[in-house]
Amino acid sequence: MTDHVLYRLDAQVATLILHRPETLNSLDVATIDALLAGLDRALDEQARALVLTGSGRAFCSGADLGAGSLADVSPQDLDLGAAMRSHYNVIVERLRTLPIPVVVAVNGIAAGGGAALALAGDLVIAARSASFRYLFIDLGLMPDMGATWQLPRLIGRARARGLSLLGDALDAATAAQWGLIWQVVDDEALPAAAQALAERLAAKSPAALRETRAALDAALDADLPAQLEHEAAGQTRLGRDPGFIKAVTAFLSKRSRKPG
């Protein structure tokens, strides 16, 4: 790993820590490359869950606008979309399709692309002092890194438009109340809470986790008949998985030992 992203593995849980506190953990190409390398390392080391968090007082402040000299590029030659396609979109897609569940621990400010990056995880847990701000509009830009896809689905049209068009900050407690994130904990409890949550996931059936995550994602754009078929196909695969046979055998054995 590089100094931009720290890595550790504990109890089959890999943790990636954005580590550019001097820039509020902003994302440049090198940092995204380091994140991608960290995801590969987690899979190579057979981690069964992943935690993504930041160091210092921010989770991530979004794209590093100082990484390139915009003053040296004419408007006609500036292509922000190229960077999105080559790096920023890639990390979102990798997190969403990672074969292990992802817990995002938002330890502080999550702004712009950082607020969008947080939503790429399966479960988002935030420190009480954390905040989310989709401030693209204040820079003359539109939300990206999947924010325009995630926000309406998570919190509805009205709230998604309010956050995106006004660029106001959303505190962690309200984010949880609205359904943007899973849980809020006291600041000092965040690292342990995220690790415990990831360890709970790591202890569950990898196959069942994969199928459940895929089914929930598919449901966002499916009608009921299509989703029922998706579930049936998934249950067929899971019913043949050794983990299911083991779990059912243990359940039946436990039930047979109950008195009466």
Secondary structure by P-SEA (a helix, b strand, c coil): ccccbbbbbcccbbbbbbccccccccccaaaaaaaaaaaaaaaaacccbbbbbccccccccccccccccccccccccccaaaaaaacaaaaaaaaaaccbbbbbbbcccccaaaaaaaacccbbbbcccbbbbcccccccccccccccccccccccaaaaaaaaaacccccaaaaaaaccccccccccaaaaaaaaaaaaaaaccaaaaaaaaaaaaaaccccaaaaaaaaaaaaaaaaacaaaaaaaaaaaaaaaaccc
